[in-house]
Every structure is written in C-alpha cells, then in structure tokens.
Amino acid sequence: MSHYLSTGFRFTQHLLIYSFNHLFIFYQQIFSMTKSVEITKAYYDSKEVDEFYHKIWGGEDIHIGTYISGDESIEEASRQTILKMLKQLPTIKKGHRILDLGAGYGGAARFLAQEYNCRVDCLNLSEIQNKRNIEKTKAAELEKYISITAGNFEQIPFDRETYDIVWSQDALLHSNDKVKIFREVARVLKPEGRFIFTDPMQSKDCPADVLKEALERLHLEDLGSVNEYKSLANRADLEQVLIKRMPEQLTKHYAMVLKKLKQHEKTAKKSNRAFLKKTMTGIEKSIEMGEKGYLTWGILQFQKRNE
C-alpha cells in the first residue's frame, strides 16, 4: 500500500512541477512583452478590429492578396498569395513541420495541413483570432495537424531546430525588435530550413515621417525594408534565396478593401462609424504612399546555413 501511495505522490509531484514550469513560461511571455507587442495585442483583440478583418478583409486569410486577372475577390486573391509563396519553396512533405508566425485566423495553416498532411504550429498574439482559429480548425477536422499557441515571435516558445519551414504573412511589421525575430527564427529552424514571409515595407528612398498617417491605423511608428531584412537575415546566419517585390499588389488589395469598407459603412452601426472612418483614412493614405513608391510589399525567403 505504501508503495502505491509513494508512486502516486511522485506522479503528483512531477505533475505539479510540469504545470508550474509551463505557467512560469506563460507569465514570462506576458511580462516580457515589448510595448509594440502589447499595442498589437490590444489592437487585434478589439471587437471592432476583429469584425473588420473577419467581415471585410476576408475572414479566412487576412493578409494582402495577389491579383492576377484583376477580377478576383479579396478571398480569392488572398489564397493566391499562399499559392505563390508555395511555388517558391521546395516540395513540402508529410513529415515536415511548419511554424506560422502571426497566423491570424489560421487560413494558411489549414490550407497547408489539408494539402500536405504536415504539422503546422500557429503562434499568434490575439486571443480573439486564436479562438476563431480553434473553431475553424475544429470544423475542418484538422486538430491533429494544427496546434494554436498564444505568444509573440520575439520570444518563440519552441525548441531549437524544430521546423523545416517558418512561414509568416504581413506580421513582422508589428515588432520593434526585428533583430530578435530573426535570431529566434534561426534558432527554431533546422539546418537548411526555410524562412518565407510577406510584409508591407517602406522603400529605400522613403522620406522620414511620410508614412506617419498611413501607419497610425495600425499604431506603428515605422516599417522594415528589404535592405533591413536582408541585413538581419545575414546576421542571423540566414542566406538569401528570394526577394520578390510586388508593390502593385499592395495598392490593388488596399483599393479592394477600401471599396468593400465603403459599402459596409452604409449599413454599419453609428458606434462603429468613427472606427471605420479612421480605418478608411489610413487605407487611403497607404494607397497614396504605394502609388508614390514609398510603400512596397513582396515575398522574401531565406535559408538557414548548414554548419
């Protein structure tokens, strides 16, 4: 009898230690959040912003789309961006593991899991978005392929050399510590693993403060650039594979969102109109900055060196 009691005590003791360690990691993430991370979380966890992205921006893939014919819906164009990114990568295999940084509602993760039967881990700040991701993933019966973790990618809560691919769409812009992001990505990538991402960026010759009005919508102070990302990748021991600039897709996508937003404004509640007005002003300014050549967007890919 004493043997069973002793065994039970040891099991309980190990369980408590395990729970404490994970709780410690959780609170460590919360208290180590930078100001930009806190602002991003508060923005995307607001009801108005969630409604905007879920009803206006696409609901499944809430990222900048790629328009080929010009007649695509926002949803179709957003899916085409995923397909375009996939064409740049080596063939994804069933045993591969992918990390999606800033996964949003998990559209890309579900597409990757369905197409390749691979494991995808979503890392995302917003509790509201994560809840929708869980619901959509469950409805698609993909729980065994997809995990959803609340956290920020300045401090990735996964082991080193875990992933074959780190994937991200229009998320890096929210961090003020991009050095840390690239170091963390390099840490969790396997040797020869790929880091592929899209991001709105400022052009090389963008004057200081010219993007201020465009960035206020997202509570941002500045943006990264192609040259900055190339430099950060090199410092993190990541080799350049692809730089594909597509500024015209950014302006086209914002124009599509603006059109849909104006239609939605006509039937929106009075309480939401101030938010919608501010959002439209920010998008209009982004279109202007894109047309002037100060704002760009594209696909970047780097590979971890095999030491």
C-alpha positions as CSV (number, residue, x, y, z in Angstrom):
1,M,0.0,0.0,0.0
2,S,2.8,2.4,0.9
3,H,4.4,1.6,-2.5
4,Y,1.3,2.9,-4.3
5,L,1.0,5.9,-2.1
6,S,4.6,6.7,-2.8
7,T,4.2,6.3,-6.5
8,G,1.1,8.4,-6.5
9,F,2.9,11.1,-4.6
10,R,5.8,11.2,-7.0
11,F,3.4,11.4,-10.0
12,T,1.5,14.3,-8.4
13,Q,4.8,16.0,-7.6
14,H,6.0,15.7,-11.2
15,L,2.7,16.9,-12.5
16,L,2.9,20.0,-10.2
17,I,6.4,20.7,-11.4
18,Y,5.4,20.3,-15.0
19,S,2.4,22.6,-14.5
20,F,4.5,25.2,-12.7
21,N,7.1,25.3,-15.4
22,H,4.5,25.9,-18.1
23,L,2.8,28.5,-16.0
24,F,6.2,30.2,-15.5
25,I,6.8,30.2,-19.3
26,F,3.3,31.7,-19.9
27,Y,3.8,34.6,-17.4
28,Q,7.4,35.1,-18.6
29,Q,5.9,35.7,-22.1
30,I,3.3,38.1,-20.7
31,F,5.7,40.2,-18.6
32,S,8.5,40.3,-21.2
33,M,6.2,41.8,-23.9
34,T,7.7,44.9,-25.5
35,K,5.5,47.9,-25.9
36,S,4.9,47.3,-29.6
37,V,3.7,43.7,-28.8
38,E,1.3,45.0,-26.1
39,I,-0.1,47.5,-28.6
40,T,-0.5,44.9,-31.3
41,K,-2.3,42.5,-29.0
42,A,-4.7,45.2,-27.8
43,Y,-5.4,46.3,-31.4
44,Y,-6.2,42.9,-32.7
45,D,-8.2,41.9,-29.6
46,S,-10.6,44.7,-30.0
47,K,-14.1,43.8,-31.2
48,E,-14.2,46.4,-34.0
49,V,-10.9,45.3,-35.5
50,D,-11.9,41.6,-35.3
51,E,-15.2,42.4,-37.1
52,F,-13.3,44.4,-39.8
53,Y,-10.9,41.6,-40.6
54,H,-13.5,38.8,-40.3
55,K,-16.2,40.5,-42.4
56,I,-14.3,42.9,-44.7
57,W,-10.7,41.6,-45.1
58,G,-11.6,38.0,-45.9
59,G,-12.2,36.1,-42.6
60,E,-10.1,33.1,-43.6
61,D,-6.8,34.6,-44.9
62,I,-6.5,38.1,-43.6
63,H,-3.4,39.1,-45.5
64,I,-2.5,41.0,-48.7
65,G,-3.8,39.2,-51.8
66,T,-2.2,38.6,-55.2
67,Y,-4.4,39.7,-58.1
68,I,-3.7,38.0,-61.4
69,S,-6.8,38.7,-63.6
70,G,-7.8,41.8,-61.5
71,D,-11.3,40.4,-61.1
72,E,-10.6,38.3,-58.1
73,S,-12.4,38.7,-54.8
74,I,-10.4,39.6,-51.7
75,E,-10.7,36.0,-50.5
76,E,-9.5,34.5,-53.9
77,A,-6.6,36.9,-54.1
78,S,-5.5,36.1,-50.5
79,R,-5.5,32.4,-51.3
80,Q,-3.4,33.1,-54.4
81,T,-0.7,34.7,-52.2
82,I,-0.4,31.4,-50.4
83,L,-0.1,29.5,-53.7
84,K,2.5,32.0,-54.9
85,M,4.6,31.6,-51.7
86,L,4.3,27.8,-52.0
87,K,5.7,27.9,-55.6
88,Q,8.9,29.4,-54.2
89,L,9.5,26.6,-51.7
90,P,10.9,23.1,-52.2
91,T,8.1,20.4,-52.1
92,I,6.6,20.1,-48.6
93,K,6.4,16.6,-47.4
94,K,4.1,14.8,-45.0
95,G,6.7,14.6,-42.2
96,H,7.6,18.3,-42.4
97,R,6.8,20.7,-39.6
98,I,5.9,24.3,-40.2
99,L,5.7,27.3,-37.9
100,D,3.2,30.1,-38.8
101,L,4.2,33.4,-37.1
102,G,1.2,35.7,-36.7
103,A,-1.2,33.1,-38.0
104,G,-4.3,35.2,-37.6
105,Y,-7.4,33.1,-38.2
106,G,-5.3,30.2,-39.4
107,G,-6.2,30.1,-43.1
108,A,-2.7,29.4,-44.4
109,A,-2.2,26.7,-41.7
110,R,-5.4,24.9,-42.6
111,F,-4.5,25.0,-46.3
112,L,-1.0,23.6,-45.7
113,A,-2.3,20.9,-43.4
114,Q,-5.0,19.9,-45.9
115,E,-2.8,19.9,-48.9
116,Y,0.3,18.2,-47.4
117,N,-0.8,16.4,-44.3
118,C,2.0,18.2,-42.5
119,R,2.1,19.5,-38.9
120,V,1.6,23.3,-38.6
121,D,2.1,25.2,-35.3
122,C,0.3,28.6,-35.2
123,L,1.9,31.3,-33.0
124,N,-0.3,34.3,-32.6
125,L,-0.9,37.1,-30.1
126,S,-4.6,37.8,-30.4
127,E,-6.9,35.8,-28.2
128,I,-9.9,36.6,-30.4
129,Q,-8.2,35.5,-33.5
130,N,-6.9,32.3,-31.8
131,K,-10.4,31.5,-30.7
132,R,-11.7,31.8,-34.2
133,N,-8.7,29.7,-35.4
134,I,-9.6,26.9,-33.0
135,E,-13.2,27.0,-34.1
136,K,-12.4,26.9,-37.8
137,T,-9.7,24.2,-37.3
138,K,-12.1,22.0,-35.4
139,A,-14.8,22.5,-38.0
140,A,-12.3,21.4,-40.7
141,E,-11.3,18.4,-38.5
142,L,-7.7,19.3,-38.6
143,E,-6.9,19.3,-34.9
144,K,-4.4,16.5,-35.2
145,Y,-2.3,18.5,-37.7
146,I,-2.6,22.0,-36.2
147,S,-1.7,23.5,-32.8
148,I,-2.5,27.1,-31.8
149,T,-0.3,28.8,-29.2
150,A,-0.8,32.3,-27.8
151,G,2.5,34.2,-27.8
152,N,4.8,36.6,-29.7
153,F,7.5,35.8,-32.1
154,E,10.1,37.9,-30.4
155,Q,10.3,35.0,-27.9
156,I,9.2,31.8,-29.8
157,P,8.2,29.2,-27.2
158,F,9.5,26.2,-29.1
159,D,12.8,24.2,-29.1
160,R,15.7,24.8,-31.4
161,E,15.9,23.1,-34.8
162,T,12.3,22.1,-34.7
163,Y,11.0,23.4,-38.0
164,D,11.6,22.7,-41.7
165,I,9.8,26.0,-42.6
166,V,8.9,29.2,-40.8
167,W,6.1,30.9,-42.5
168,S,4.7,34.4,-41.9
169,Q,2.3,36.8,-43.7
170,D,2.2,40.5,-43.0
171,A,3.1,40.2,-39.4
172,L,6.8,41.2,-38.9
173,L,5.8,44.9,-39.3
174,H,4.2,44.8,-35.8
175,S,7.6,44.2,-34.0
176,N,10.0,46.9,-32.9
177,D,12.7,44.3,-32.3
178,K,13.1,42.6,-35.6
179,V,16.7,41.6,-34.7
180,K,15.2,39.3,-32.0
181,I,12.7,37.8,-34.5
182,F,15.4,36.8,-37.0
183,R,17.5,35.3,-34.2
184,E,14.5,33.3,-32.9
185,V,13.6,32.1,-36.4
186,A,17.2,30.9,-37.0
187,R,17.1,29.2,-33.6
188,V,14.0,27.1,-34.3
189,L,14.8,26.3,-37.9
190,K,16.5,23.1,-38.8
191,P,19.8,23.4,-40.8
192,E,18.8,24.3,-44.4
193,G,15.3,25.2,-43.2
194,R,13.4,28.0,-45.0
195,F,12.1,31.3,-43.7
196,I,9.5,32.6,-46.1
197,F,7.4,35.7,-45.4
198,T,5.5,38.7,-46.8
199,D,5.4,42.1,-45.3
200,P,4.5,45.7,-46.1
201,M,7.7,47.6,-46.2
202,Q,9.0,51.1,-46.7
203,S,11.1,51.8,-49.8
204,K,14.8,52.6,-49.8
205,D,14.3,56.3,-50.5
206,C,11.2,56.8,-48.3
207,P,11.5,60.3,-46.6
208,A,11.2,60.4,-42.8
209,D,7.7,60.6,-41.4
210,V,6.0,60.5,-44.8
211,L,4.3,57.2,-43.8
212,K,3.0,58.5,-40.4
213,E,-0.6,58.9,-41.4
214,A,-0.7,55.5,-43.1
215,L,0.8,53.8,-40.1
216,E,-1.4,55.3,-37.5
217,R,-4.2,52.9,-38.3
218,L,-2.1,50.0,-37.1
219,H,-0.4,52.0,-34.3
220,L,3.0,51.7,-35.9
221,E,6.0,54.0,-35.8
222,D,7.8,52.7,-38.8
223,L,8.2,49.8,-41.2
224,G,11.1,47.4,-42.1
225,S,12.6,47.5,-45.5
226,V,14.0,44.9,-47.9
227,N,17.6,46.0,-47.1
228,E,16.9,45.8,-43.4
229,Y,15.5,42.3,-43.7
230,K,18.5,41.2,-45.8
231,S,20.9,42.6,-43.2
232,L,19.1,41.0,-40.3
233,A,18.9,37.6,-42.1
234,N,22.7,37.7,-42.8
235,R,23.4,38.5,-39.1
236,A,21.2,35.6,-38.1
237,D,23.1,33.2,-40.4
238,L,20.3,33.0,-42.9
239,E,21.2,33.1,-46.7
240,Q,19.1,35.0,-49.2
241,V,17.0,32.8,-51.5
242,L,14.4,35.1,-53.0
243,I,13.4,38.8,-52.9
244,K,10.2,39.4,-55.0
245,R,8.9,43.0,-54.8
246,M,5.2,43.4,-55.7
247,P,4.1,46.9,-54.7
248,E,1.3,46.9,-57.2
249,Q,-0.4,44.1,-55.2
250,L,-0.4,46.1,-52.1
251,T,-2.2,49.1,-53.7
252,K,-4.6,46.8,-55.5
253,H,-5.5,44.9,-52.3
254,Y,-6.0,48.1,-50.3
255,A,-8.2,49.5,-53.0
256,M,-10.4,46.3,-52.9
257,V,-10.6,46.5,-49.1
258,L,-11.5,50.2,-49.2
259,K,-14.3,49.6,-51.7
260,K,-15.8,46.9,-49.6
261,L,-15.4,49.0,-46.5
262,K,-17.3,51.9,-48.0
263,Q,-20.1,49.5,-48.9
264,H,-20.2,48.2,-45.3
265,E,-20.2,51.8,-43.8
266,K,-23.6,52.4,-45.3
267,T,-25.2,49.8,-43.0
268,A,-22.8,50.0,-40.1
269,K,-23.9,50.9,-36.6
270,K,-23.3,54.5,-35.5
271,S,-20.9,53.3,-32.8
272,N,-18.7,51.8,-35.4
273,R,-18.5,54.7,-37.8
274,A,-15.7,56.5,-36.1
275,F,-13.5,53.4,-36.3
276,L,-14.5,52.8,-40.0
277,K,-13.7,56.4,-40.9
278,K,-10.3,56.2,-39.3
279,T,-9.6,52.9,-41.0
280,M,-10.6,54.2,-44.4
281,T,-8.4,57.3,-43.9
282,G,-5.4,55.1,-43.1
283,I,-6.0,52.8,-46.1
284,E,-6.4,55.7,-48.5
285,K,-3.1,57.1,-47.2
286,S,-1.5,53.7,-47.7
287,I,-2.7,53.6,-51.3
288,E,-1.3,57.1,-51.9
289,M,2.1,56.1,-50.4
290,G,2.1,52.9,-52.5
291,E,1.4,54.8,-55.7
292,K,4.2,57.3,-54.9
293,G,6.6,54.4,-54.4
294,Y,7.2,54.9,-50.7
295,L,5.3,51.8,-49.6
296,T,6.0,48.3,-51.0
297,W,5.2,44.6,-50.4
298,G,6.6,41.3,-51.5
299,I,7.8,37.8,-50.8
300,L,11.2,37.2,-49.1
301,Q,12.8,33.9,-48.5
302,F,15.9,32.9,-46.6
303,Q,17.6,29.6,-45.8
304,K,19.4,28.6,-42.6
305,R,23.1,27.8,-43.3
306,N,24.1,24.2,-42.8
307,E,27.1,24.4,-40.5
